[in-house]
Amino acid sequence: MIIGIDCGSTLCKGVLLGPQGIEAFSVLPSGWDLRESASRVLAELKGSARAAGGIAGNTAAEIPVIATGYGRDMVQERTKSVTEISAHAKGAAYLMPETKTVIDIGGQDCKVIAVENNRAASFQMNDKCAAGTGRFVQMILERFNADIPLMDELLAAGKSIQLNSTCAVFAESEIIGLLAKGHSREEIMGGVALSLAIKISSLAARVGIRPPVILTGGLAESSGIRRSLSQVLKAEVQYLPQGLYAGAIGAACMGLNS
């Protein structure tokens, strides 16, 4: 057995990989203490390993732990660390071997990765502007007191209003102004999704989009975000039931191959 853990700025995700494939999942908010969040995810996964009988007589404490993500250096029990780019490409290919393009919308950055032979061939990343990341969406959801299901409900209305601000801080101020003018949440959320998709498309243009295109990370669960991306990229962005965990899955796979 082997554990992969993707310690992101928003969520800490982990998987237990065993002889039968993925044996257990765990996810927690990263919170302010990434070290504590990672330890709790690891404890839960090691408990699952014990319940499954451990590994060939070894204790759960001896299970290798491969870490990736923004907070990978905070995973104290890590056996080794791997890059997010490599982990997400590997994890997406594990879930769908035909994968050619991976889009990962993280809390701190956004990545578009070209995949060849089940590994990253090239990539483009935005880690300079929050308006092109999941943090931007999270800010708006917090203002609307909403979650992903409600966001998808708002986006299903098909309404949108153009956001002129290219900075997350100014965009939030612009959104406050739009609400004051009577614009609906459906219009504003549509504008947020469109703005995010346009920023991602500029990254994708430098990499090249080849289907199948997979969305990984925290926003992988959102049908509305996938639809907006598909419309702007002019390519279907596919849903993977375990896409949220692609980074952790890829980390575990890379540990098996090392």
C-alpha positions as CSV (number, residue, x, y, z in Angstrom):
1,M,0.0,0.0,0.0
2,I,1.0,3.6,-0.6
3,I,-0.5,7.0,0.4
4,G,-0.6,10.0,-1.9
5,I,-1.4,13.4,-0.3
6,D,-2.2,16.6,-2.2
7,C,-1.9,19.4,0.4
8,G,-3.4,22.4,-1.3
9,S,-4.1,25.9,0.0
10,T,-7.8,25.2,0.2
11,L,-8.2,21.4,0.6
12,C,-6.0,18.6,1.8
13,K,-6.8,15.5,-0.2
14,G,-5.4,12.0,0.3
15,V,-5.8,8.5,-1.2
16,L,-4.7,5.0,-0.1
17,L,-3.6,3.0,-3.1
18,G,-3.4,-0.8,-2.7
19,P,-3.5,-4.1,-4.6
20,Q,-7.1,-3.5,-5.6
21,G,-6.5,0.1,-6.7
22,I,-7.9,3.0,-4.7
23,E,-8.8,1.7,-1.3
24,A,-9.7,4.9,0.6
25,F,-10.1,8.6,0.2
26,S,-9.9,11.5,2.7
27,V,-10.4,15.2,2.3
28,L,-10.3,18.1,4.8
29,P,-10.2,21.9,4.6
30,S,-6.5,23.0,4.7
31,G,-7.3,25.7,7.2
32,W,-4.6,27.8,8.7
33,D,-2.4,24.9,9.8
34,L,-1.5,22.8,6.8
35,R,0.7,20.5,8.9
36,E,-2.3,19.6,11.2
37,S,-4.7,19.1,8.2
38,A,-2.2,16.8,6.5
39,S,-1.6,14.8,9.7
40,R,-5.4,14.3,10.1
41,V,-5.8,13.1,6.5
42,L,-2.8,10.7,7.0
43,A,-4.2,9.4,10.2
44,E,-7.6,8.6,8.6
45,L,-5.9,6.9,5.6
46,K,-3.7,4.8,7.9
47,G,-6.7,3.8,9.8
48,S,-8.2,2.6,6.6
49,A,-5.0,0.7,5.9
50,R,-5.2,-1.1,9.2
51,A,-8.8,-2.0,8.6
52,A,-7.7,-3.5,5.2
53,G,-5.0,-5.6,6.9
54,G,-1.9,-3.4,6.4
55,I,0.8,-4.3,4.0
56,A,2.5,-7.7,4.0
57,G,3.0,-7.7,7.8
58,N,4.3,-4.1,8.1
59,T,2.6,-1.6,10.3
60,A,0.6,1.3,8.9
61,A,3.4,3.6,10.1
62,E,5.6,2.1,7.4
63,I,3.4,2.8,4.5
64,P,5.2,5.2,2.1
65,V,3.7,8.7,1.9
66,I,4.2,10.7,-1.3
67,A,3.3,14.4,-1.0
68,T,2.4,17.0,-3.6
69,G,0.6,20.4,-3.7
70,Y,1.2,23.9,-2.3
71,G,1.8,22.6,1.2
72,R,3.7,19.4,0.4
73,D,6.7,20.5,2.5
74,M,4.3,20.6,5.5
75,V,3.6,16.9,5.3
76,Q,5.9,15.8,8.1
77,E,5.6,12.0,7.4
78,R,6.3,12.3,3.7
79,T,8.7,9.7,2.2
80,K,9.2,12.1,-0.8
81,S,7.7,15.1,-2.6
82,V,6.7,15.4,-6.2
83,T,5.6,18.4,-8.3
84,E,1.9,19.2,-8.8
85,I,2.3,19.3,-12.6
86,S,3.6,15.7,-12.7
87,A,1.1,14.5,-10.1
88,H,-2.0,15.9,-11.8
89,A,-1.0,14.6,-15.2
90,K,-0.3,11.1,-13.7
91,G,-3.5,11.1,-11.6
92,A,-5.7,12.1,-14.5
93,A,-4.1,9.5,-16.7
94,Y,-4.7,6.9,-14.0
95,L,-8.4,7.8,-13.9
96,M,-8.7,8.1,-17.7
97,P,-5.7,6.6,-19.7
98,E,-6.7,8.5,-22.9
99,T,-6.3,11.9,-21.2
100,K,-4.4,14.5,-23.4
101,T,-5.1,17.7,-21.5
102,V,-5.5,18.5,-17.8
103,I,-6.8,21.7,-16.4
104,D,-6.2,22.1,-12.7
105,I,-7.9,25.1,-11.0
106,G,-6.2,25.4,-7.6
107,G,-6.6,27.8,-4.8
108,Q,-3.3,29.6,-5.5
109,D,-2.8,28.9,-9.2
110,C,-4.2,27.4,-12.4
111,K,-2.4,25.0,-14.6
112,V,-3.0,23.6,-18.1
113,I,-1.0,20.5,-18.8
114,A,-0.4,18.6,-22.0
115,V,-0.2,14.8,-21.4
116,E,1.8,12.3,-23.4
117,N,2.3,8.7,-22.5
118,N,0.5,9.2,-19.2
119,R,2.9,12.0,-18.0
120,A,3.3,15.8,-18.3
121,A,4.8,16.8,-21.6
122,S,4.4,20.6,-21.3
123,F,2.4,23.1,-19.2
124,Q,1.4,26.7,-18.6
125,M,0.6,28.1,-15.2
126,N,-0.9,31.2,-13.7
127,D,0.3,31.8,-10.2
128,K,0.5,35.6,-10.3
129,C,-3.1,36.7,-10.5
130,A,-5.8,35.4,-8.1
131,A,-8.6,36.2,-10.7
132,G,-7.5,33.1,-12.6
133,T,-7.7,30.7,-9.7
134,G,-10.1,28.9,-7.5
135,R,-9.6,31.5,-4.8
136,F,-11.5,34.0,-7.0
137,V,-14.5,31.7,-7.2
138,Q,-14.3,31.0,-3.5
139,M,-14.4,34.7,-2.7
140,I,-17.6,35.1,-4.6
141,L,-19.2,32.0,-3.1
142,E,-18.4,33.3,0.4
143,R,-20.1,36.6,-0.5
144,F,-23.2,34.8,-1.8
145,N,-23.1,32.3,1.1
146,A,-23.1,29.6,-1.5
147,D,-21.5,26.2,-2.2
148,I,-20.7,24.4,-5.4
149,P,-24.3,22.9,-5.8
150,L,-25.8,26.4,-5.5
151,M,-23.2,27.8,-7.8
152,D,-24.1,25.2,-10.4
153,E,-27.8,26.1,-9.9
154,L,-27.1,29.8,-10.6
155,L,-24.9,29.0,-13.6
156,A,-27.7,26.7,-15.0
157,A,-29.8,29.8,-15.6
158,G,-27.4,30.6,-18.5
159,K,-27.2,34.3,-17.6
160,S,-24.0,36.4,-17.6
161,I,-22.7,39.9,-17.2
162,Q,-19.3,41.0,-18.4
163,L,-16.7,41.8,-15.6
164,N,-14.3,44.5,-16.7
165,S,-11.8,44.1,-13.8
166,T,-8.8,41.7,-14.4
167,C,-7.7,41.7,-10.8
168,A,-9.6,39.6,-8.1
169,V,-9.6,42.5,-5.6
170,F,-11.0,45.0,-8.1
171,A,-13.4,42.4,-9.5
172,E,-14.8,41.8,-6.0
173,S,-15.4,45.6,-5.7
174,E,-17.0,45.6,-9.2
175,I,-19.3,42.7,-8.1
176,I,-20.4,44.7,-5.0
177,G,-21.3,47.5,-7.3
178,L,-23.2,45.3,-9.7
179,L,-25.2,43.9,-6.8
180,A,-26.0,47.4,-5.6
181,K,-27.3,48.2,-9.1
182,G,-29.7,45.2,-8.9
183,H,-27.9,42.6,-11.0
184,S,-28.8,39.1,-10.1
185,R,-26.6,36.4,-8.6
186,E,-27.2,34.4,-11.7
187,E,-25.7,37.1,-13.9
188,I,-22.8,37.7,-11.7
189,M,-21.9,34.1,-11.2
190,G,-22.1,33.6,-15.0
191,G,-19.7,36.5,-15.4
192,V,-17.3,35.0,-12.9
193,A,-17.3,31.6,-14.6
194,L,-16.8,33.3,-18.0
195,S,-14.0,35.5,-16.8
196,L,-12.3,32.4,-15.3
197,A,-12.7,30.4,-18.5
198,I,-11.3,33.2,-20.6
199,K,-8.2,33.4,-18.4
200,I,-7.7,29.7,-18.6
201,S,-8.1,29.8,-22.4
202,S,-5.1,32.1,-22.7
203,L,-3.0,29.5,-20.9
204,A,-4.5,26.7,-23.0
205,A,-3.7,28.6,-26.2
206,R,0.0,28.3,-25.4
207,V,-0.2,24.6,-24.6
208,G,-2.7,23.5,-27.2
209,I,-6.0,21.8,-26.3
210,R,-6.3,18.1,-27.3
211,P,-9.2,16.0,-26.1
212,P,-10.0,14.3,-23.9
213,V,-9.7,17.3,-21.6
214,I,-10.0,16.7,-17.9
215,L,-10.7,19.1,-15.1
216,T,-9.0,18.3,-11.8
217,G,-8.9,19.9,-8.3
218,G,-11.6,21.4,-6.2
219,L,-13.7,22.8,-9.0
220,A,-13.8,19.4,-10.8
221,E,-17.1,18.8,-9.1
222,S,-18.8,21.8,-10.7
223,S,-20.8,21.1,-13.9
224,G,-21.3,24.8,-14.4
225,I,-17.5,25.5,-14.5
226,R,-17.0,22.6,-16.8
227,R,-19.7,23.9,-19.1
228,S,-18.2,27.4,-19.2
229,L,-14.8,26.0,-20.0
230,S,-16.1,23.8,-22.7
231,Q,-17.9,26.7,-24.4
232,V,-14.8,29.0,-24.3
233,L,-12.3,26.3,-25.2
234,K,-14.6,24.8,-27.8
235,A,-13.8,21.4,-26.5
236,E,-15.7,19.2,-24.0
237,V,-14.2,19.3,-20.6
238,Q,-15.0,15.9,-19.1
239,Y,-16.0,15.0,-15.6
240,L,-14.1,12.4,-13.6
241,P,-15.9,11.2,-10.5
242,Q,-12.6,11.2,-8.6
243,G,-11.1,14.3,-10.3
244,L,-10.9,16.1,-7.0
245,Y,-8.2,13.6,-5.9
246,A,-6.2,13.5,-9.1
247,G,-3.1,15.1,-7.5
248,A,-3.1,12.7,-4.6
249,I,-3.7,9.7,-6.9
250,G,-0.8,10.8,-9.2
251,A,1.5,11.3,-6.2
252,A,0.8,7.7,-5.0
253,C,1.3,6.3,-8.6
254,M,4.6,8.1,-8.8
255,G,5.7,6.6,-5.5
256,L,4.9,3.2,-6.9
257,N,7.0,3.8,-10.0
258,S,10.0,5.2,-8.1
